[in-house]
């Protein structure tokens, strides 16, 4: 489970509900689009707050950043018991509706960033309507299904959600967490756990079940993505047990993609090393074509 530094938007950012043709989505937005607009999609069990420490440095680099909760994810409501609402096609169309709401017409394009499961959704959106995007960044998001060990964990979660409510599952997850090393560490983590619990309880169980299944069944679509010749950035930490780093290295080669490994980071470089991650993102975007085609 990702652990953002805070759930409070930084100075200059605002939280609001983005109206689209497919309903409203909870977002945090910062910056002005002098160099472009960026849409950020969080991962499985995550939320828009996972990008909260990226807004200020990216705004300083000239980018407007919009981080979004997908349907059934934290601040965006969704059906609690209808898995069909979270089919990949539905989530993909949501992203395209968000892009339409954030741009000035079909020739205005955005940079798209997807973390982990969000990268799989981002890839689907780019493959469906590539003309809407300036670039794609796959952040700790691999070519196909997640690792065997992570598939086992997702299956345990899905089985638990079938027989327990969200509060009961949260308690079960916490019982498996290792104890804090020191009393000071425990005190520092109290607010963090409250925020994480509130986020967890706001998720739709059907969304978690449906997206967990997709993580375990994702096909390899790297060749399709490579054929688009869209600028792609594969960014990860130096350790990752969801998609092993050598697998991400190989995917980058297959895509002809720009590759960044953020030192000292694991599966969530956006929360582990946000300043280094922001610098790598901005450097990549600075080298891409303009937002509006002539």
C-alpha positions as a LaTeX table, in Angstrom:
\begin{tabular}{lrrr}
\hline
Residue & $x$ (\AA) & $y$ (\AA) & $z$ (\AA) \\
\hline
Unk1 & 0.00 & 0.00 & 0.00 \\
Unk2 & 1.44 & 3.37 & $-1.03$ \\
Unk3 & 2.15 & 5.88 & 1.76 \\
Unk4 & 1.99 & 9.52 & 0.63 \\
Unk5 & 3.77 & 12.06 & 2.81 \\
Unk6 & 0.49 & 13.83 & 3.49 \\
Unk7 & $-3.11$ & 13.92 & 2.35 \\
Unk8 & $-3.16$ & 17.74 & 2.44 \\
Unk9 & $-2.67$ & 19.47 & $-0.94$ \\
Unk10 & 0.47 & 21.62 & $-1.06$ \\
Unk11 & 0.36 & 25.44 & $-1.29$ \\
Unk12 & $-0.94$ & 26.53 & $-4.67$ \\
Unk13 & $-2.78$ & 23.25 & $-5.33$ \\
Unk14 & $-6.51$ & 22.73 & $-5.09$ \\
Unk15 & $-8.73$ & 19.70 & $-4.62$ \\
Unk16 & $-12.01$ & 19.70 & $-6.53$ \\
Unk17 & $-14.34$ & 17.52 & $-8.56$ \\
Unk18 & $-13.58$ & 17.47 & $-12.27$ \\
Unk19 & $-16.75$ & 17.34 & $-14.35$ \\
Unk20 & $-16.59$ & 15.12 & $-17.43$ \\
Unk21 & $-18.94$ & 13.47 & $-19.89$ \\
Unk22 & $-18.67$ & 10.34 & $-17.73$ \\
Unk23 & $-19.33$ & 11.96 & $-14.37$ \\
Unk24 & $-17.26$ & 13.74 & $-11.75$ \\
Unk25 & $-13.82$ & 12.66 & $-10.54$ \\
Unk26 & $-11.94$ & 13.82 & $-7.45$ \\
Unk27 & $-8.69$ & 15.53 & $-8.45$ \\
Unk28 & $-5.84$ & 17.60 & $-7.08$ \\
Unk29 & $-4.52$ & 20.19 & $-9.52$ \\
Unk30 & $-1.52$ & 22.51 & $-9.37$ \\
Unk31 & 0.52 & 24.73 & $-11.64$ \\
Unk32 & $-0.03$ & 26.45 & $-14.98$ \\
Unk33 & 0.33 & 24.71 & $-18.35$ \\
Unk34 & 3.12 & 26.91 & $-19.70$ \\
Unk35 & 4.99 & 23.76 & $-20.75$ \\
Unk36 & 2.05 & 21.34 & $-20.78$ \\
Unk37 & $-0.66$ & 19.54 & $-18.83$ \\
Unk38 & $-0.03$ & 16.23 & $-17.06$ \\
Unk39 & $-2.67$ & 13.69 & $-16.00$ \\
Unk40 & $-1.55$ & 11.30 & $-13.23$ \\
Unk41 & $-3.29$ & 7.96 & $-12.61$ \\
Unk42 & $-2.67$ & 6.14 & $-9.28$ \\
Unk43 & $-2.26$ & 2.43 & $-8.74$ \\
Unk44 & $-4.15$ & $-0.41$ & $-7.07$ \\
Unk45 & $-5.26$ & 0.58 & $-3.51$ \\
Unk46 & $-3.75$ & 4.03 & $-4.13$ \\
Unk47 & $-5.18$ & 7.49 & $-4.75$ \\
Unk48 & $-4.43$ & 10.91 & $-6.19$ \\
Unk49 & $-2.52$ & 11.71 & $-2.98$ \\
Unk50 & 0.23 & 9.34 & $-4.09$ \\
Unk51 & 1.43 & 12.17 & $-6.36$ \\
Unk52 & 1.04 & 14.93 & $-3.78$ \\
Unk53 & 4.77 & 15.59 & $-3.38$ \\
Unk54 & 5.24 & 15.96 & $-7.15$ \\
Unk55 & 2.93 & 18.96 & $-7.64$ \\
Unk56 & 5.19 & 21.73 & $-6.35$ \\
Unk57 & 8.39 & 20.73 & $-8.19$ \\
Unk58 & 6.51 & 20.06 & $-11.42$ \\
Unk59 & 4.63 & 23.35 & $-11.17$ \\
Unk60 & 8.01 & 25.01 & $-10.71$ \\
Unk61 & 9.16 & 23.33 & $-13.92$ \\
Unk62 & 6.22 & 24.84 & $-15.83$ \\
Unk63 & 3.72 & 21.98 & $-15.80$ \\
Unk64 & 0.07 & 21.84 & $-14.82$ \\
Unk65 & $-0.46$ & 18.58 & $-12.92$ \\
Unk66 & $-3.81$ & 16.89 & $-12.36$ \\
Unk67 & $-3.88$ & 13.76 & $-10.19$ \\
Unk68 & $-7.16$ & 11.85 & $-10.24$ \\
Unk69 & $-9.01$ & 9.21 & $-8.25$ \\
Unk70 & $-10.51$ & 6.68 & $-10.66$ \\
Unk71 & $-14.07$ & 5.50 & $-10.27$ \\
Unk72 & $-14.58$ & 3.65 & $-7.01$ \\
Unk73 & $-11.21$ & 4.89 & $-5.74$ \\
Unk74 & $-11.06$ & 7.00 & $-2.56$ \\
Unk75 & $-12.66$ & 10.38 & $-3.41$ \\
Unk76 & $-14.51$ & 9.25 & $-6.55$ \\
Unk77 & $-17.60$ & 7.16 & $-5.84$ \\
Unk78 & $-18.45$ & 3.99 & $-7.72$ \\
Unk79 & $-20.72$ & 0.96 & $-7.37$ \\
Unk80 & $-19.83$ & $-1.22$ & $-4.37$ \\
Unk81 & $-20.96$ & $-4.53$ & $-5.85$ \\
Unk82 & $-20.90$ & $-4.19$ & $-9.65$ \\
Unk83 & $-17.57$ & $-5.39$ & $-11.01$ \\
Unk84 & $-18.62$ & $-4.68$ & $-14.61$ \\
Unk85 & $-18.38$ & $-0.94$ & $-13.85$ \\
Unk86 & $-14.62$ & $-1.41$ & $-13.44$ \\
Unk87 & $-13.92$ & $-3.33$ & $-16.63$ \\
Unk88 & $-10.82$ & $-2.06$ & $-18.40$ \\
Unk89 & $-12.89$ & $-0.57$ & $-21.23$ \\
Unk90 & $-14.87$ & 1.49 & $-18.70$ \\
Unk91 & $-11.77$ & 2.76 & $-16.91$ \\
Unk92 & $-10.14$ & 3.59 & $-20.24$ \\
Unk93 & $-13.11$ & 5.66 & $-21.36$ \\
Unk94 & $-13.01$ & 7.48 & $-18.02$ \\
Unk95 & $-9.43$ & 8.56 & $-18.70$ \\
Unk96 & $-10.30$ & 9.80 & $-22.18$ \\
Unk97 & $-13.21$ & 11.78 & $-20.72$ \\
Unk98 & $-10.84$ & 13.34 & $-18.17$ \\
Unk99 & $-8.45$ & 14.32 & $-20.95$ \\
Unk100 & $-11.30$ & 15.89 & $-22.90$ \\
Unk101 & $-12.34$ & 17.92 & $-19.84$ \\
Unk102 & $-8.79$ & 19.18 & $-19.28$ \\
Unk103 & $-7.96$ & 20.21 & $-22.84$ \\
Unk104 & $-9.08$ & 22.76 & $-25.42$ \\
Unk105 & $-10.12$ & 20.40 & $-28.19$ \\
Unk106 & $-9.11$ & 17.20 & $-29.93$ \\
Unk107 & $-5.73$ & 18.54 & $-31.07$ \\
Unk108 & $-4.72$ & 19.60 & $-27.55$ \\
Unk109 & $-2.72$ & 16.78 & $-25.98$ \\
Unk110 & $-1.52$ & 15.86 & $-22.49$ \\
Unk111 & 1.30 & 13.95 & $-20.89$ \\
Unk112 & $-0.08$ & 10.81 & $-19.26$ \\
Unk113 & 1.50 & 9.14 & $-16.21$ \\
Unk114 & 0.30 & 5.86 & $-14.74$ \\
Unk115 & 1.68 & 4.32 & $-11.56$ \\
Unk116 & 1.48 & 0.50 & $-11.29$ \\
Unk117 & $-2.11$ & $-0.49$ & $-12.16$ \\
Unk118 & $-2.63$ & 3.08 & $-13.35$ \\
Unk119 & 0.05 & 2.40 & $-15.96$ \\
Unk120 & $-1.99$ & $-0.46$ & $-17.40$ \\
Unk121 & $-5.04$ & 1.79 & $-17.68$ \\
Unk122 & $-2.90$ & 4.58 & $-19.15$ \\
Unk123 & $-1.52$ & 2.18 & $-21.77$ \\
Unk124 & $-5.06$ & 1.14 & $-22.73$ \\
Unk125 & $-6.10$ & 4.79 & $-23.15$ \\
Unk126 & $-3.08$ & 5.58 & $-25.32$ \\
Unk127 & $-3.70$ & 2.52 & $-27.50$ \\
Unk128 & $-7.34$ & 3.51 & $-27.98$ \\
Unk129 & $-6.80$ & 7.21 & $-28.79$ \\
Unk130 & $-3.06$ & 7.94 & $-29.21$ \\
Unk131 & $-3.69$ & 11.35 & $-30.77$ \\
Unk132 & $-4.78$ & 12.74 & $-27.37$ \\
Unk133 & $-1.37$ & 12.25 & $-25.77$ \\
Unk134 & 2.05 & 13.89 & $-25.99$ \\
Unk135 & 3.75 & 11.13 & $-24.07$ \\
Unk136 & 3.21 & 8.16 & $-21.78$ \\
Unk137 & 5.14 & 7.48 & $-18.58$ \\
Unk138 & 4.84 & 3.99 & $-17.14$ \\
Unk139 & 5.87 & 4.35 & $-13.51$ \\
Unk140 & 6.65 & 1.00 & $-11.86$ \\
Unk141 & 4.22 & $-0.58$ & $-14.33$ \\
Unk142 & 5.23 & $-3.58$ & $-16.39$ \\
Unk143 & 4.51 & $-5.30$ & $-19.69$ \\
Unk144 & 1.92 & $-7.85$ & $-18.55$ \\
Unk145 & 0.65 & $-9.51$ & $-15.36$ \\
Unk146 & 2.26 & $-8.88$ & $-11.98$ \\
Unk147 & 4.76 & $-11.24$ & $-10.37$ \\
Unk148 & 3.63 & $-14.60$ & $-9.01$ \\
Unk149 & 4.18 & $-13.54$ & $-5.40$ \\
Unk150 & 2.06 & $-10.43$ & $-5.89$ \\
Unk151 & $-0.64$ & $-12.43$ & $-7.67$ \\
Unk152 & $-0.87$ & $-14.58$ & $-4.55$ \\
Unk153 & $-1.30$ & $-11.49$ & $-2.37$ \\
Unk154 & $-3.98$ & $-10.07$ & $-4.65$ \\
Unk155 & $-5.84$ & $-13.40$ & $-4.58$ \\
Unk156 & $-5.77$ & $-13.36$ & $-0.77$ \\
Unk157 & $-7.25$ & $-9.87$ & $-0.82$ \\
Unk158 & $-9.95$ & $-10.82$ & $-3.30$ \\
Unk159 & $-10.86$ & $-13.89$ & $-1.23$ \\
Unk160 & $-11.05$ & $-11.76$ & 1.91 \\
Unk161 & $-13.29$ & $-9.17$ & 0.23 \\
Unk162 & $-15.68$ & $-11.96$ & $-0.73$ \\
Unk163 & $-16.42$ & $-12.78$ & 2.91 \\
Unk164 & $-15.54$ & $-9.64$ & 4.92 \\
Unk165 & $-16.43$ & $-5.96$ & 4.76 \\
Unk166 & $-13.81$ & $-3.28$ & 4.14 \\
Unk167 & $-13.29$ & $-2.52$ & 7.84 \\
Unk168 & $-12.72$ & $-6.19$ & 8.65 \\
Unk169 & $-10.23$ & $-6.53$ & 5.80 \\
Unk170 & $-8.39$ & $-3.44$ & 7.00 \\
Unk171 & $-8.07$ & $-4.94$ & 10.48 \\
Unk172 & $-6.78$ & $-8.18$ & 8.98 \\
Unk173 & $-4.18$ & $-6.30$ & 6.91 \\
Unk174 & $-2.99$ & $-4.38$ & 9.97 \\
Unk175 & $-2.65$ & $-7.58$ & 11.98 \\
Unk176 & $-0.15$ & $-8.80$ & 9.39 \\
Unk177 & 1.91 & $-5.57$ & 9.46 \\
Unk178 & 5.22 & $-5.76$ & 11.33 \\
Unk179 & 5.34 & $-3.71$ & 14.57 \\
Unk180 & 7.03 & $-0.31$ & 14.53 \\
Unk181 & 10.68 & $-0.43$ & 15.56 \\
Unk182 & 10.44 & 2.30 & 18.16 \\
Unk183 & 7.86 & 4.15 & 20.20 \\
Unk184 & 8.73 & 7.36 & 18.34 \\
Unk185 & 8.10 & 5.65 & 15.02 \\
Unk186 & 4.69 & 4.52 & 16.23 \\
Unk187 & 3.75 & 8.03 & 17.28 \\
Unk188 & 4.85 & 9.47 & 13.94 \\
Unk189 & 2.71 & 6.90 & 12.13 \\
Unk190 & $-0.58$ & 7.50 & 13.94 \\
Unk191 & $-1.95$ & 10.20 & 11.61 \\
Unk192 & $-0.57$ & 8.32 & 8.63 \\
Unk193 & $-2.50$ & 5.19 & 9.57 \\
Unk194 & $-5.69$ & 7.20 & 10.10 \\
Unk195 & $-5.40$ & 8.71 & 6.63 \\
Unk196 & $-4.61$ & 5.35 & 5.07 \\
Unk197 & $-7.56$ & 3.72 & 6.84 \\
Unk198 & $-9.92$ & 6.48 & 5.69 \\
Unk199 & $-8.72$ & 6.01 & 2.12 \\
Unk200 & $-9.06$ & 2.24 & 2.33 \\
Unk201 & $-12.63$ & 2.40 & 3.67 \\
Unk202 & $-13.65$ & 4.80 & 0.87 \\
Unk203 & $-12.66$ & 2.34 & $-1.86$ \\
Unk204 & $-15.30$ & 0.26 & $-3.59$ \\
Unk205 & $-14.77$ & $-3.45$ & $-2.89$ \\
Unk206 & $-15.98$ & $-4.28$ & $-6.40$ \\
Unk207 & $-13.34$ & $-1.96$ & $-7.81$ \\
Unk208 & $-10.59$ & $-3.71$ & $-5.84$ \\
Unk209 & $-11.80$ & $-7.15$ & $-6.88$ \\
Unk210 & $-12.11$ & $-6.21$ & $-10.57$ \\
Unk211 & $-8.82$ & $-4.34$ & $-10.83$ \\
Unk212 & $-7.01$ & $-7.00$ & $-8.82$ \\
Unk213 & $-8.14$ & $-9.57$ & $-11.36$ \\
Unk214 & $-6.87$ & $-7.37$ & $-14.19$ \\
Unk215 & $-3.45$ & $-7.12$ & $-12.54$ \\
Unk216 & $-3.25$ & $-10.92$ & $-12.54$ \\
Unk217 & $-4.47$ & $-11.39$ & $-16.12$ \\
Unk218 & $-2.95$ & $-8.47$ & $-18.06$ \\
Unk219 & $-1.71$ & $-9.48$ & $-21.53$ \\
Unk220 & 1.57 & $-8.24$ & $-22.98$ \\
Unk221 & 0.74 & $-5.27$ & $-25.23$ \\
Unk222 & 4.24 & $-3.86$ & $-25.59$ \\
Unk223 & 4.43 & $-4.48$ & $-29.35$ \\
Unk224 & 1.16 & $-2.58$ & $-29.89$ \\
Unk225 & 2.45 & 0.36 & $-27.86$ \\
Unk226 & 5.82 & 0.38 & $-29.62$ \\
Unk227 & 4.08 & 0.56 & $-32.99$ \\
Unk228 & 2.55 & 3.94 & $-32.08$ \\
Unk229 & 5.97 & 5.62 & $-31.88$ \\
Unk230 & 4.71 & 7.83 & $-29.05$ \\
Unk231 & 7.39 & 9.10 & $-26.65$ \\
Unk232 & 7.42 & 6.64 & $-23.74$ \\
Unk233 & 9.22 & 6.86 & $-20.43$ \\
Unk234 & 9.73 & 3.77 & $-18.24$ \\
Unk235 & 10.45 & 4.98 & $-14.71$ \\
Unk236 & 10.92 & 2.84 & $-11.60$ \\
Unk237 & 12.76 & 2.49 & $-8.34$ \\
Unk238 & 15.85 & 0.32 & $-8.11$ \\
Unk239 & 13.88 & $-2.46$ & $-6.36$ \\
Unk240 & 10.42 & $-3.71$ & $-7.22$ \\
Unk241 & 8.66 & $-6.95$ & $-6.32$ \\
Unk242 & 5.54 & $-6.24$ & $-8.38$ \\
Unk243 & 7.33 & $-6.13$ & $-11.73$ \\
Unk244 & 11.04 & $-6.97$ & $-11.29$ \\
Unk245 & 13.40 & $-4.23$ & $-12.45$ \\
Unk246 & 15.08 & $-6.42$ & $-15.14$ \\
Unk247 & 11.62 & $-6.96$ & $-16.64$ \\
Unk248 & 11.09 & $-3.19$ & $-16.75$ \\
Unk249 & 14.54 & $-2.75$ & $-18.32$ \\
Unk250 & 13.61 & $-5.23$ & $-21.05$ \\
Unk251 & 10.25 & $-3.53$ & $-21.64$ \\
Unk252 & 12.00 & $-0.20$ & $-22.12$ \\
Unk253 & 14.27 & $-1.74$ & $-24.75$ \\
Unk254 & 11.31 & $-3.26$ & $-26.56$ \\
Unk255 & 9.56 & 0.12 & $-26.55$ \\
Unk256 & 12.62 & 2.15 & $-27.49$ \\
Unk257 & 11.67 & 4.13 & $-24.39$ \\
Unk258 & 13.50 & 6.58 & $-22.21$ \\
Unk259 & 14.52 & 4.75 & $-19.00$ \\
Unk260 & 14.93 & 6.16 & $-15.49$ \\
Unk261 & 15.84 & 4.22 & $-12.35$ \\
Unk262 & 15.35 & 6.32 & $-9.23$ \\
Unk263 & 17.99 & 5.38 & $-6.68$ \\
Unk264 & 16.76 & 4.68 & $-3.17$ \\
Unk265 & 13.19 & 4.06 & $-4.35$ \\
Unk266 & 11.12 & 0.91 & $-4.56$ \\
Unk267 & 7.66 & 0.38 & $-6.11$ \\
Unk268 & 6.54 & 3.97 & $-5.47$ \\
Unk269 & 9.30 & 6.40 & $-6.49$ \\
Unk270 & 6.63 & 9.13 & $-6.46$ \\
Unk271 & 6.42 & 8.79 & $-2.65$ \\
Unk272 & 9.87 & 7.33 & $-1.90$ \\
Unk273 & 11.94 & 9.92 & $-3.80$ \\
Unk274 & 9.54 & 12.61 & $-5.09$ \\
Unk275 & 12.08 & 15.31 & $-5.95$ \\
Unk276 & 14.25 & 12.96 & $-7.97$ \\
Unk277 & 11.15 & 11.56 & $-9.65$ \\
Unk278 & 9.83 & 15.02 & $-10.50$ \\
Unk279 & 13.16 & 16.03 & $-12.04$ \\
Unk280 & 13.22 & 12.90 & $-14.18$ \\
Unk281 & 9.65 & 13.46 & $-15.36$ \\
Unk282 & 10.18 & 17.11 & $-16.25$ \\
Unk283 & 13.42 & 16.37 & $-18.10$ \\
Unk284 & 11.64 & 13.77 & $-20.22$ \\
Unk285 & 8.66 & 16.00 & $-21.00$ \\
Unk286 & 10.89 & 18.95 & $-21.88$ \\
Unk287 & 12.15 & 16.93 & $-24.83$ \\
Unk288 & 8.74 & 16.02 & $-26.31$ \\
Unk289 & 6.87 & 17.75 & $-29.16$ \\
Unk290 & 4.46 & 20.66 & $-28.49$ \\
Unk291 & 0.98 & 20.06 & $-27.07$ \\
Unk292 & $-1.01$ & 21.23 & $-30.10$ \\
Unk293 & $-0.34$ & 19.97 & $-33.59$ \\
Unk294 & 0.06 & 22.61 & $-36.28$ \\
\hline
\end{tabular}
